[in-house]
Amino acid sequence: MDDKLKQYFALFGGWLSAILLFLGTLGLSFEWFNQESIDAFVVVLIASVPFIVVMYGVWKNSYRLSNKAKRQEEELKRKGLK
Protein backbone atom coordinates (compact mmCIF):
# COMPACT_ATOMS: atom_id res chain seq x y z
CA MET A 1 0.00 0.00 0.00
CA ASP A 2 1.09 3.54 -0.66
CA ASP A 3 3.04 5.10 2.22
CA LYS A 4 1.16 8.35 1.74
CA LEU A 5 -2.15 6.56 2.32
CA LYS A 6 -0.76 4.96 5.49
CA GLN A 7 0.24 8.42 6.66
CA TYR A 8 -3.30 9.69 6.12
CA PHE A 9 -4.71 6.81 8.17
CA ALA A 10 -2.15 7.46 10.91
CA LEU A 11 -3.15 11.13 10.84
CA PHE A 12 -6.81 10.11 11.18
CA GLY A 13 -5.89 7.88 14.13
CA GLY A 14 -4.06 10.79 15.72
CA TRP A 15 -7.11 12.97 15.22
CA LEU A 16 -9.31 10.37 16.91
CA SER A 17 -6.80 10.21 19.76
CA ALA A 18 -6.98 13.99 20.11
CA ILE A 19 -10.77 13.76 20.33
CA LEU A 20 -10.40 11.07 23.00
CA LEU A 21 -8.14 13.35 25.03
CA PHE A 22 -10.45 16.33 24.52
CA LEU A 23 -13.47 14.37 25.73
CA GLY A 24 -11.41 13.23 28.72
CA THR A 25 -10.73 16.84 29.70
CA LEU A 26 -14.47 17.49 29.59
CA GLY A 27 -15.04 14.55 31.89
CA LEU A 28 -16.71 12.47 29.19
CA SER A 29 -15.64 8.92 28.66
CA PHE A 30 -16.97 6.00 26.73
CA GLU A 31 -15.75 2.50 27.50
CA TRP A 32 -15.67 1.51 23.85
CA PHE A 33 -13.81 4.69 22.74
CA ASN A 34 -10.27 4.21 23.98
CA GLN A 35 -6.78 4.11 22.50
CA GLU A 36 -7.02 0.38 21.78
CA SER A 37 -10.26 0.78 19.83
CA ILE A 38 -8.78 3.69 17.87
CA ASP A 39 -5.69 1.64 17.00
CA ALA A 40 -7.84 -1.30 15.96
CA PHE A 41 -9.97 0.97 13.76
CA VAL A 42 -6.89 2.35 12.02
CA VAL A 43 -5.62 -1.20 11.40
CA VAL A 44 -8.98 -2.12 9.87
CA LEU A 45 -8.81 0.93 7.60
CA ILE A 46 -5.29 0.04 6.48
CA ALA A 47 -6.32 -3.57 5.80
CA SER A 48 -9.46 -2.48 3.94
CA VAL A 49 -7.64 -0.58 1.22
CA PRO A 50 -6.01 -3.62 -0.46
CA PHE A 51 -9.30 -5.53 -0.09
CA ILE A 52 -11.23 -2.75 -1.81
CA VAL A 53 -8.65 -2.50 -4.60
CA VAL A 54 -8.80 -6.27 -5.21
CA MET A 55 -12.60 -6.32 -5.10
CA TYR A 56 -12.72 -3.48 -7.64
CA GLY A 57 -10.39 -5.44 -9.91
CA VAL A 58 -12.54 -8.55 -9.61
CA TRP A 59 -15.67 -6.54 -10.31
CA LYS A 60 -14.13 -4.73 -13.26
CA ASN A 61 -12.71 -7.88 -14.83
CA SER A 62 -15.65 -10.17 -14.21
CA TYR A 63 -17.63 -10.66 -17.40
CA ARG A 64 -20.76 -11.54 -15.47
CA LEU A 65 -21.23 -8.20 -13.71
CA SER A 66 -21.71 -5.63 -16.46
CA ASN A 67 -23.80 -5.69 -19.60
CA LYS A 68 -20.90 -4.43 -21.69
CA ALA A 69 -18.70 -7.25 -20.41
CA LYS A 70 -21.45 -9.80 -21.13
CA ARG A 71 -21.74 -8.57 -24.73
CA GLN A 72 -17.97 -8.69 -25.09
CA GLU A 73 -17.87 -12.25 -23.75
CA GLU A 74 -20.59 -13.34 -26.18
CA GLU A 75 -18.75 -11.73 -29.09
CA LEU A 76 -15.51 -13.48 -28.18
CA LYS A 77 -17.31 -16.83 -28.00
CA ARG A 78 -19.04 -16.17 -31.34
CA LYS A 79 -15.68 -15.46 -33.01
CA GLY A 80 -14.18 -18.57 -31.42
CA LEU A 81 -11.63 -16.59 -29.46
CA LYS A 82 -12.77 -17.97 -26.17
SEFIZA-3560 file (N, C-alpha, C; in Angstrom, 3 decimals):
REM SEFIZA-3560
<numar><xx>0.852</xx><yy>-1.177</yy><zz>0.000</zz><atom>N</atom></numar>
<numar><xx>0.000</xx><yy>0.000</yy><zz>0.000</zz><atom>CA</atom></numar>
<numar><xx>0.895</xx><yy>1.236</yy><zz>0.000</zz><atom>C</atom></numar>
<numar><xx>0.376</xx><yy>2.281</yy><zz>-0.548</zz><atom>N</atom></numar>
<numar><xx>1.094</xx><yy>3.538</yy><zz>-0.661</zz><atom>CA</atom></numar>
<numar><xx>1.399</xx><yy>4.107</yy><zz>0.729</zz><atom>C</atom></numar>
<numar><xx>2.645</xx><yy>4.542</yy><zz>0.924</zz><atom>N</atom></numar>
<numar><xx>3.043</xx><yy>5.103</yy><zz>2.219</zz><atom>CA</atom></numar>
<numar><xx>2.257</xx><yy>6.368</yy><zz>2.543</zz><atom>C</atom></numar>
<numar><xx>1.914</xx><yy>7.125</yy><zz>1.508</zz><atom>N</atom></numar>
<numar><xx>1.156</xx><yy>8.350</yy><zz>1.737</zz><atom>CA</atom></numar>
<numar><xx>-0.224</xx><yy>8.032</yy><zz>2.312</zz><atom>C</atom></numar>
<numar><xx>-0.838</xx><yy>6.966</yy><zz>1.808</zz><atom>N</atom></numar>
<numar><xx>-2.146</xx><yy>6.561</yy><zz>2.320</zz><atom>CA</atom></numar>
<numar><xx>-2.039</xx><yy>6.104</yy><zz>3.774</zz><atom>C</atom></numar>
<numar><xx>-0.977</xx><yy>5.380</yy><zz>4.099</zz><atom>N</atom></numar>
<numar><xx>-0.764</xx><yy>4.964</yy><zz>5.489</zz><atom>CA</atom></numar>
<numar><xx>-0.599</xx><yy>6.185</yy><zz>6.389</zz><atom>C</atom></numar>
<numar><xx>0.059</xx><yy>7.207</yy><zz>5.875</zz><atom>N</atom></numar>
<numar><xx>0.235</xx><yy>8.421</yy><zz>6.661</zz><atom>CA</atom></numar>
<numar><xx>-1.105</xx><yy>9.113</yy><zz>6.920</zz><atom>C</atom></numar>
<numar><xx>-1.975</xx><yy>9.095</yy><zz>5.925</zz><atom>N</atom></numar>
<numar><xx>-3.299</xx><yy>9.692</yy><zz>6.120</zz><atom>CA</atom></numar>
<numar><xx>-4.083</xx><yy>8.933</yy><zz>7.191</zz><atom>C</atom></numar>
<numar><xx>-4.008</xx><yy>7.595</yy><zz>7.165</zz><atom>N</atom></numar>
<numar><xx>-4.707</xx><yy>6.811</yy><zz>8.172</zz><atom>CA</atom></numar>
<numar><xx>-4.103</xx><yy>7.045</yy><zz>9.549</zz><atom>C</atom></numar>
<numar><xx>-2.787</xx><yy>7.171</yy><zz>9.625</zz><atom>N</atom></numar>
<numar><xx>-2.149</xx><yy>7.462</yy><zz>10.909</zz><atom>CA</atom></numar>
<numar><xx>-2.573</xx><yy>8.850</yy><zz>11.401</zz><atom>C</atom></numar>
<numar><xx>-2.684</xx><yy>9.790</yy><zz>10.484</zz><atom>N</atom></numar>
<numar><xx>-3.148</xx><yy>11.130</yy><zz>10.837</zz><atom>CA</atom></numar>
<numar><xx>-4.580</xx><yy>11.082</yy><zz>11.363</zz><atom>C</atom></numar>
<numar><xx>-5.425</xx><yy>10.277</yy><zz>10.721</zz><atom>N</atom></numar>
<numar><xx>-6.810</xx><yy>10.108</yy><zz>11.177</zz><atom>CA</atom></numar>
<numar><xx>-6.838</xx><yy>9.480</yy><zz>12.570</zz><atom>C</atom></numar>
<numar><xx>-5.981</xx><yy>8.486</yy><zz>12.800</zz><atom>N</atom></numar>
<numar><xx>-5.889</xx><yy>7.880</yy><zz>14.131</zz><atom>CA</atom></numar>
<numar><xx>-5.436</xx><yy>8.884</yy><zz>15.171</zz><atom>C</atom></numar>
<numar><xx>-4.500</xx><yy>9.734</yy><zz>14.812</zz><atom>N</atom></numar>
<numar><xx>-4.056</xx><yy>10.788</yy><zz>15.718</zz><atom>CA</atom></numar>
<numar><xx>-5.167</xx><yy>11.779</yy><zz>16.020</zz><atom>C</atom></numar>
<numar><xx>-5.970</xx><yy>12.073</yy><zz>15.018</zz><atom>N</atom></numar>
<numar><xx>-7.109</xx><yy>12.972</yy><zz>15.218</zz><atom>CA</atom></numar>
<numar><xx>-8.123</xx><yy>12.353</yy><zz>16.173</zz><atom>C</atom></numar>
<numar><xx>-8.406</xx><yy>11.053</yy><zz>15.989</zz><atom>N</atom></numar>
<numar><xx>-9.315</xx><yy>10.371</yy><zz>16.910</zz><atom>CA</atom></numar>
<numar><xx>-8.749</xx><yy>10.354</yy><zz>18.327</zz><atom>C</atom></numar>
<numar><xx>-7.433</xx><yy>10.183</yy><zz>18.443</zz><atom>N</atom></numar>
<numar><xx>-6.801</xx><yy>10.213</yy><zz>19.764</zz><atom>CA</atom></numar>
<numar><xx>-6.937</xx><yy>11.592</yy><zz>20.405</zz><atom>C</atom></numar>
<numar><xx>-6.810</xx><yy>12.629</yy><zz>19.592</zz><atom>N</atom></numar>
<numar><xx>-6.980</xx><yy>13.991</yy><zz>20.112</zz><atom>CA</atom></numar>
<numar><xx>-8.409</xx><yy>14.205</yy><zz>20.602</zz><atom>C</atom></numar>
<numar><xx>-9.373</xx><yy>13.665</yy><zz>19.873</zz><atom>N</atom></numar>
<numar><xx>-10.768</xx><yy>13.765</yy><zz>20.325</zz><atom>CA</atom></numar>
<numar><xx>-10.949</xx><yy>13.027</yy><zz>21.645</zz><atom>C</atom></numar>
<numar><xx>-10.319</xx><yy>11.843</yy><zz>21.752</zz><atom>N</atom></numar>
<numar><xx>-10.399</xx><yy>11.075</yy><zz>22.996</zz><atom>CA</atom></numar>
<numar><xx>-9.856</xx><yy>11.887</yy><zz>24.169</zz><atom>C</atom></numar>
<numar><xx>-8.729</xx><yy>12.525</yy><zz>23.966</zz><atom>N</atom></numar>
<numar><xx>-8.143</xx><yy>13.351</yy><zz>25.034</zz><atom>CA</atom></numar>
<numar><xx>-9.018</xx><yy>14.560</yy><zz>25.347</zz><atom>C</atom></numar>
<numar><xx>-9.578</xx><yy>15.179</yy><zz>24.322</zz><atom>N</atom></numar>
<numar><xx>-10.449</xx><yy>16.328</yy><zz>24.525</zz><atom>CA</atom></numar>
<numar><xx>-11.684</xx><yy>15.940</yy><zz>25.336</zz><atom>C</atom></numar>
<numar><xx>-12.298</xx><yy>14.828</yy><zz>24.970</zz><atom>N</atom></numar>
<numar><xx>-13.467</xx><yy>14.372</yy><zz>25.727</zz><atom>CA</atom></numar>
<numar><xx>-13.095</xx><yy>14.041</yy><zz>27.166</zz><atom>C</atom></numar>
<numar><xx>-11.874</xx><yy>13.521</yy><zz>27.369</zz><atom>N</atom></numar>
<numar><xx>-11.406</xx><yy>13.228</yy><zz>28.725</zz><atom>CA</atom></numar>
<numar><xx>-11.273</xx><yy>14.488</yy><zz>29.560</zz><atom>C</atom></numar>
<numar><xx>-10.843</xx><yy>15.589</yy><zz>28.951</zz><atom>N</atom></numar>
<numar><xx>-10.727</xx><yy>16.843</yy><zz>29.697</zz><atom>CA</atom></numar>
<numar><xx>-12.094</xx><yy>17.405</yy><zz>30.054</zz><atom>C</atom></numar>
<numar><xx>-13.102</xx><yy>17.049</yy><zz>29.274</zz><atom>N</atom></numar>
<numar><xx>-14.467</xx><yy>17.490</yy><zz>29.587</zz><atom>CA</atom></numar>
<numar><xx>-15.153</xx><yy>16.575</yy><zz>30.591</zz><atom>C</atom></numar>
<numar><xx>-14.473</xx><yy>15.498</yy><zz>30.943</zz><atom>N</atom></numar>
<numar><xx>-15.044</xx><yy>14.554</yy><zz>31.891</zz><atom>CA</atom></numar>
<numar><xx>-15.939</xx><yy>13.515</yy><zz>31.228</zz><atom>C</atom></numar>
<numar><xx>-15.916</xx><yy>13.463</yy><zz>29.910</zz><atom>N</atom></numar>
<numar><xx>-16.712</xx><yy>12.475</yy><zz>29.186</zz><atom>CA</atom></numar>
<numar><xx>-15.838</xx><yy>11.273</yy><zz>28.845</zz><atom>C</atom></numar>
<numar><xx>-16.382</xx><yy>10.118</yy><zz>29.056</zz><atom>N</atom></numar>
<numar><xx>-15.640</xx><yy>8.921</yy><zz>28.657</zz><atom>CA</atom></numar>
<numar><xx>-16.624</xx><yy>7.857</yy><zz>28.208</zz><atom>C</atom></numar>
<numar><xx>-16.204</xx><yy>7.114</yy><zz>27.242</zz><atom>N</atom></numar>
<numar><xx>-16.970</xx><yy>5.997</yy><zz>26.726</zz><atom>CA</atom></numar>
<numar><xx>-16.073</xx><yy>4.778</yy><zz>26.816</zz><atom>C</atom></numar>
<numar><xx>-16.589</xx><yy>3.698</yy><zz>27.342</zz><atom>N</atom></numar>
<numar><xx>-15.754</xx><yy>2.501</yy><zz>27.497</zz><atom>CA</atom></numar>
<numar><xx>-15.236</xx><yy>1.994</yy><zz>26.167</zz><atom>C</atom></numar>
<numar><xx>-16.049</xx><yy>2.060</yy><zz>25.142</zz><atom>N</atom></numar>
<numar><xx>-15.667</xx><yy>1.513</yy><zz>23.848</zz><atom>CA</atom></numar>
<numar><xx>-14.731</xx><yy>2.446</yy><zz>23.082</zz><atom>C</atom></numar>
<numar><xx>-14.649</xx><yy>3.723</yy><zz>23.451</zz><atom>N</atom></numar>
<numar><xx>-13.810</xx><yy>4.687</yy><zz>22.744</zz><atom>CA</atom></numar>
<numar><xx>-12.538</xx><yy>4.914</yy><zz>23.551</zz><atom>C</atom></numar>
<numar><xx>-11.546</xx><yy>4.091</yy><zz>23.290</zz><atom>N</atom></numar>
<numar><xx>-10.268</xx><yy>4.214</yy><zz>23.985</zz><atom>CA</atom></numar>
<numar><xx>-9.142</xx><yy>4.054</yy><zz>22.956</zz><atom>C</atom></numar>
<numar><xx>-7.917</xx><yy>4.149</yy><zz>23.420</zz><atom>N</atom></numar>
<numar><xx>-6.784</xx><yy>4.107</yy><zz>22.499</zz><atom>CA</atom></numar>
<numar><xx>-6.709</xx><yy>2.771</yy><zz>21.759</zz><atom>C</atom></numar>
<numar><xx>-7.063</xx><yy>1.695</yy><zz>22.433</zz><atom>N</atom></numar>
<numar><xx>-7.022</xx><yy>0.383</yy><zz>21.779</zz><atom>CA</atom></numar>
<numar><xx>-8.049</xx><yy>0.294</yy><zz>20.654</zz><atom>C</atom></numar>
<numar><xx>-9.247</xx><yy>0.833</yy><zz>20.880</zz><atom>N</atom></numar>
<numar><xx>-10.264</xx><yy>0.784</yy><zz>19.827</zz><atom>CA</atom></numar>
<numar><xx>-9.883</xx><yy>1.686</yy><zz>18.658</zz><atom>C</atom></numar>
<numar><xx>-9.241</xx><yy>2.809</yy><zz>18.939</zz><atom>N</atom></numar>
<numar><xx>-8.776</xx><yy>3.691</yy><zz>17.867</zz><atom>CA</atom></numar>
<numar><xx>-7.705</xx><yy>2.990</yy><zz>17.046</zz><atom>C</atom></numar>
<numar><xx>-6.737</xx><yy>2.365</yy><zz>17.714</zz><atom>N</atom></numar>
<numar><xx>-5.685</xx><yy>1.645</yy><zz>16.996</zz><atom>CA</atom></numar>
<numar><xx>-6.260</xx><yy>0.506</yy><zz>16.160</zz><atom>C</atom></numar>
<numar><xx>-7.216</xx><yy>-0.202</yy><zz>16.713</zz><atom>N</atom></numar>
<numar><xx>-7.842</xx><yy>-1.301</yy><zz>15.964</zz><atom>CA</atom></numar>
<numar><xx>-8.583</xx><yy>-0.769</yy><zz>14.742</zz><atom>C</atom></numar>
<numar><xx>-9.254</xx><yy>0.372</yy><zz>14.885</zz><atom>N</atom></numar>
<numar><xx>-9.972</xx><yy>0.966</yy><zz>13.762</zz><atom>CA</atom></numar>
<numar><xx>-9.011</xx><yy>1.374</yy><zz>12.650</zz><atom>C</atom></numar>
<numar><xx>-7.875</xx><yy>1.948</yy><zz>13.009</zz><atom>N</atom></numar>
<numar><xx>-6.885</xx><yy>2.348</yy><zz>12.015</zz><atom>CA</atom></numar>
<numar><xx>-6.331</xx><yy>1.113</yy><zz>11.297</zz><atom>C</atom></numar>
<numar><xx>-6.096</xx><yy>0.035</yy><zz>12.020</zz><atom>N</atom></numar>
<numar><xx>-5.623</xx><yy>-1.204</yy><zz>11.396</zz><atom>CA</atom></numar>
<numar><xx>-6.655</xx><yy>-1.729</yy><zz>10.408</zz><atom>C</atom></numar>
<numar><xx>-7.923</xx><yy>-1.666</yy><zz>10.774</zz><atom>N</atom></numar>
<numar><xx>-8.983</xx><yy>-2.117</yy><zz>9.866</zz><atom>CA</atom></numar>
<numar><xx>-9.011</xx><yy>-1.241</yy><zz>8.615</zz><atom>C</atom></numar>
<numar><xx>-8.851</xx><yy>0.057</yy><zz>8.771</zz><atom>N</atom></numar>
<numar><xx>-8.812</xx><yy>0.933</yy><zz>7.604</zz><atom>CA</atom></numar>
<numar><xx>-7.643</xx><yy>0.584</yy><zz>6.691</zz><atom>C</atom></numar>
<numar><xx>-6.476</xx><yy>0.368</yy><zz>7.281</zz><atom>N</atom></numar>
<numar><xx>-5.293</xx><yy>0.038</yy><zz>6.480</zz><atom>CA</atom></numar>
<numar><xx>-5.487</xx><yy>-1.293</yy><zz>5.763</zz><atom>C</atom></numar>
<numar><xx>-6.090</xx><yy>-2.262</yy><zz>6.424</zz><atom>N</atom></numar>
<numar><xx>-6.319</xx><yy>-3.567</yy><zz>5.804</zz><atom>CA</atom></numar>
<numar><xx>-7.430</xx><yy>-3.513</yy><zz>4.759</zz><atom>C</atom></numar>
<numar><xx>-8.339</xx><yy>-2.565</yy><zz>4.874</zz><atom>N</atom></numar>
<numar><xx>-9.463</xx><yy>-2.478</yy><zz>3.944</zz><atom>CA</atom></numar>
<numar><xx>-9.057</xx><yy>-1.976</yy><zz>2.569</zz><atom>C</atom></numar>
<numar><xx>-8.028</xx><yy>-1.162</yy><zz>2.501</zz><atom>N</atom></numar>
<numar><xx>-7.639</xx><yy>-0.584</yy><zz>1.217</zz><atom>CA</atom></numar>
<numar><xx>-7.239</xx><yy>-1.659</yy><zz>0.206</zz><atom>C</atom></numar>
<numar><xx>-6.327</xx><yy>-2.582</yy><zz>0.531</zz><atom>N</atom></numar>
<numar><xx>-6.011</xx><yy>-3.621</yy><zz>-0.463</zz><atom>CA</atom></numar>
<numar><xx>-7.231</xx><yy>-4.478</yy><zz>-0.809</zz><atom>C</atom></numar>
<numar><xx>-8.091</xx><yy>-4.745</yy><zz>0.165</zz><atom>N</atom></numar>
<numar><xx>-9.296</xx><yy>-5.530</yy><zz>-0.086</zz><atom>CA</atom></numar>
<numar><xx>-10.200</xx><yy>-4.809</yy><zz>-1.090</zz><atom>C</atom></numar>
<numar><xx>-10.385</xx><yy>-3.524</yy><zz>-0.908</zz><atom>N</atom></numar>
<numar><xx>-11.229</xx><yy>-2.746</yy><zz>-1.813</zz><atom>CA</atom></numar>
<numar><xx>-10.626</xx><yy>-2.706</yy><zz>-3.210</zz><atom>C</atom></numar>
<numar><xx>-9.314</xx><yy>-2.534</yy><zz>-3.298</zz><atom>N</atom></numar>
<numar><xx>-8.648</xx><yy>-2.503</yy><zz>-4.605</zz><atom>CA</atom></numar>
<numar><xx>-8.821</xx><yy>-3.843</yy><zz>-5.324</zz><atom>C</atom></numar>
<numar><xx>-8.640</xx><yy>-4.945</yy><zz>-4.604</zz><atom>N</atom></numar>
<numar><xx>-8.801</xx><yy>-6.272</yy><zz>-5.206</zz><atom>CA</atom></numar>
<numar><xx>-10.250</xx><yy>-6.502</yy><zz>-5.617</zz><atom>C</atom></numar>
<numar><xx>-11.186</xx><yy>-6.132</yy><zz>-4.762</zz><atom>N</atom></numar>
<numar><xx>-12.601</xx><yy>-6.317</yy><zz>-5.096</zz><atom>CA</atom></numar>
<numar><xx>-12.986</xx><yy>-5.496</yy><zz>-6.326</zz><atom>C</atom></numar>
<numar><xx>-12.449</xx><yy>-4.299</yy><zz>-6.457</zz><atom>N</atom></numar>
<numar><xx>-12.716</xx><yy>-3.484</yy><zz>-7.639</zz><atom>CA</atom></numar>
<numar><xx>-12.172</xx><yy>-4.174</yy><zz>-8.887</zz><atom>C</atom></numar>
<numar><xx>-10.972</xx><yy>-4.727</yy><zz>-8.784</zz><atom>N</atom></numar>
<numar><xx>-10.391</xx><yy>-5.441</yy><zz>-9.915</zz><atom>CA</atom></numar>
<numar><xx>-11.218</xx><yy>-6.649</yy><zz>-10.309</zz><atom>C</atom></numar>
<numar><xx>-11.689</xx><yy>-7.390</yy><zz>-9.322</zz><atom>N</atom></numar>
<numar><xx>-12.537</xx><yy>-8.551</yy><zz>-9.611</zz><atom>CA</atom></numar>
<numar><xx>-13.828</xx><yy>-8.094</yy><zz>-10.268</zz><atom>C</atom></numar>
<numar><xx>-14.427</xx><yy>-7.049</yy><zz>-9.742</zz><atom>N</atom></numar>
<numar><xx>-15.671</xx><yy>-6.538</yy><zz>-10.313</zz><atom>CA</atom></numar>
<numar><xx>-15.460</xx><yy>-6.049</yy><zz>-11.736</zz><atom>C</atom></numar>
<numar><xx>-14.397</xx><yy>-5.307</yy><zz>-11.938</zz><atom>N</atom></numar>
<numar><xx>-14.131</xx><yy>-4.727</yy><zz>-13.259</zz><atom>CA</atom></numar>
<numar><xx>-13.821</xx><yy>-5.807</yy><zz>-14.286</zz><atom>C</atom></numar>
<numar><xx>-13.128</xx><yy>-6.857</yy><zz>-13.891</zz><atom>N</atom></numar>
<numar><xx>-12.710</xx><yy>-7.882</yy><zz>-14.830</zz><atom>CA</atom></numar>
<numar><xx>-13.677</xx><yy>-9.055</yy><zz>-14.947</zz><atom>C</atom></numar>
<numar><xx>-14.694</xx><yy>-9.067</yy><zz>-14.156</zz><atom>N</atom></numar>
<numar><xx>-15.654</xx><yy>-10.169</yy><zz>-14.207</zz><atom>CA</atom></numar>
<numar><xx>-16.640</xx><yy>-9.915</yy><zz>-15.338</zz><atom>C</atom></numar>
<numar><xx>-16.741</xx><yy>-10.850</yy><zz>-16.248</zz><atom>N</atom></numar>
<numar><xx>-17.628</xx><yy>-10.660</yy><zz>-17.398</zz><atom>CA</atom></numar>
<numar><xx>-19.096</xx><yy>-10.838</yy><zz>-17.025</zz><atom>C</atom></numar>
<numar><xx>-19.375</xx><yy>-11.286</yy><zz>-15.850</zz><atom>N</atom></numar>
<numar><xx>-20.760</xx><yy>-11.538</yy><zz>-15.467</zz><atom>CA</atom></numar>
<numar><xx>-21.415</xx><yy>-10.325</yy><zz>-14.787</zz><atom>C</atom></numar>
<numar><xx>-20.667</xx><yy>-9.289</yy><zz>-14.506</zz><atom>N</atom></numar>
<numar><xx>-21.232</xx><yy>-8.200</yy><zz>-13.713</zz><atom>CA</atom></numar>
<numar><xx>-21.762</xx><yy>-7.019</yy><zz>-14.521</zz><atom>C</atom></numar>
<numar><xx>-21.232</xx><yy>-6.770</yy><zz>-15.697</zz><atom>N</atom></numar>
<numar><xx>-21.713</xx><yy>-5.625</yy><zz>-16.459</zz><atom>CA</atom></numar>
<numar><xx>-22.251</xx><yy>-6.087</yy><zz>-17.808</zz><atom>C</atom></numar>
<numar><xx>-23.209</xx><yy>-5.343</yy><zz>-18.310</zz><atom>N</atom></numar>
<numar><xx>-23.801</xx><yy>-5.687</yy><zz>-19.603</zz><atom>CA</atom></numar>
<numar><xx>-22.787</xx><yy>-5.592</yy><zz>-20.732</zz><atom>C</atom></numar>
<numar><xx>-21.928</xx><yy>-4.587</yy><zz>-20.666</zz><atom>N</atom></numar>
<numar><xx>-20.897</xx><yy>-4.429</yy><zz>-21.687</zz><atom>CA</atom></numar>
<numar><xx>-19.968</xx><yy>-5.641</yy><zz>-21.692</zz><atom>C</atom></numar>
<numar><xx>-19.590</xx><yy>-6.092</yy><zz>-20.512</zz><atom>N</atom></numar>
<numar><xx>-18.701</xx><yy>-7.254</yy><zz>-20.411</zz><atom>CA</atom></numar>
<numar><xx>-19.398</xx><yy>-8.517</yy><zz>-20.904</zz><atom>C</atom></numar>
<numar><xx>-20.703</xx><yy>-8.635</yy><zz>-20.635</zz><atom>N</atom></numar>
<numar><xx>-21.447</xx><yy>-9.797</yy><zz>-21.127</zz><atom>CA</atom></numar>
<numar><xx>-21.471</xx><yy>-9.818</yy><zz>-22.647</zz><atom>C</atom></numar>
<numar><xx>-21.732</xx><yy>-8.646</yy><zz>-23.260</zz><atom>N</atom></numar>
<numar><xx>-21.744</xx><yy>-8.574</yy><zz>-24.726</zz><atom>CA</atom></numar>
<numar><xx>-20.376</xx><yy>-8.902</yy><zz>-25.302</zz><atom>C</atom></numar>
<numar><xx>-19.322</xx><yy>-8.416</yy><zz>-24.634</zz><atom>N</atom></numar>
<numar><xx>-17.967</xx><yy>-8.688</yy><zz>-25.094</zz><atom>CA</atom></numar>
<numar><xx>-17.660</xx><yy>-10.182</yy><zz>-25.001</zz><atom>C</atom></numar>
<numar><xx>-18.073</xx><yy>-10.809</yy><zz>-23.931</zz><atom>N</atom></numar>
<numar><xx>-17.871</xx><yy>-12.251</yy><zz>-23.748</zz><atom>CA</atom></numar>
<numar><xx>-18.590</xx><yy>-13.036</yy><zz>-24.836</zz><atom>C</atom></numar>
<numar><xx>-19.829</xx><yy>-12.657</yy><zz>-25.135</zz><atom>N</atom></numar>
<numar><xx>-20.593</xx><yy>-13.339</yy><zz>-26.176</zz><atom>CA</atom></numar>
<numar><xx>-19.929</xx><yy>-13.175</yy><zz>-27.542</zz><atom>C</atom></numar>
<numar><xx>-19.416</xx><yy>-11.985</yy><zz>-27.811</zz><atom>N</atom></numar>
<numar><xx>-18.747</xx><yy>-11.731</yy><zz>-29.091</zz><atom>CA</atom></numar>
<numar><xx>-17.473</xx><yy>-12.559</yy><zz>-29.223</zz><atom>C</atom></numar>
<numar><xx>-16.716</xx><yy>-12.660</yy><zz>-28.147</zz><atom>N</atom></numar>
<numar><xx>-15.505</xx><yy>-13.482</yy><zz>-28.183</zz><atom>CA</atom></numar>
<numar><xx>-15.840</xx><yy>-14.942</yy><zz>-28.422</zz><atom>C</atom></numar>
<numar><xx>-16.897</xx><yy>-15.440</yy><zz>-27.793</zz><atom>N</atom></numar>
<numar><xx>-17.312</xx><yy>-16.834</yy><zz>-28.003</zz><atom>CA</atom></numar>
<numar><xx>-17.792</xx><yy>-17.043</yy><zz>-29.423</zz><atom>C</atom></numar>
<numar><xx>-18.513</xx><yy>-16.062</yy><zz>-29.982</zz><atom>N</atom></numar>
<numar><xx>-19.035</xx><yy>-16.172</yy><zz>-31.340</zz><atom>CA</atom></numar>
<numar><xx>-17.899</xx><yy>-16.228</yy><zz>-32.363</zz><atom>C</atom></numar>
<numar><xx>-16.840</xx><yy>-15.482</yy><zz>-32.089</zz><atom>N</atom></numar>
<numar><xx>-15.685</xx><yy>-15.459</yy><zz>-33.007</zz><atom>CA</atom></numar>
<numar><xx>-14.735</xx><yy>-16.623</yy><zz>-32.748</zz><atom>C</atom></numar>
<numar><xx>-15.025</xx><yy>-17.418</yy><zz>-31.732</zz><atom>N</atom></numar>
<numar><xx>-14.177</xx><yy>-18.569</yy><zz>-31.423</zz><atom>CA</atom></numar>
<numar><xx>-12.869</xx><yy>-18.199</yy><zz>-30.733</zz><atom>C</atom></numar>
<numar><xx>-12.843</xx><yy>-17.031</yy><zz>-30.159</zz><atom>N</atom></numar>
<numar><xx>-11.630</xx><yy>-16.590</yy><zz>-29.462</zz><atom>CA</atom></numar>
<numar><xx>-11.625</xx><yy>-16.976</yy><zz>-27.990</zz><atom>C</atom></numar>
<numar><xx>-12.705</xx><yy>-17.570</yy><zz>-27.576</zz><atom>N</atom></numar>
<numar><xx>-12.765</xx><yy>-17.968</yy><zz>-26.167</zz><atom>CA</atom></numar>
<numar><xx>-13.447</xx><yy>-19.300</yy><zz>-26.035</zz><atom>C</atom></numar>
//
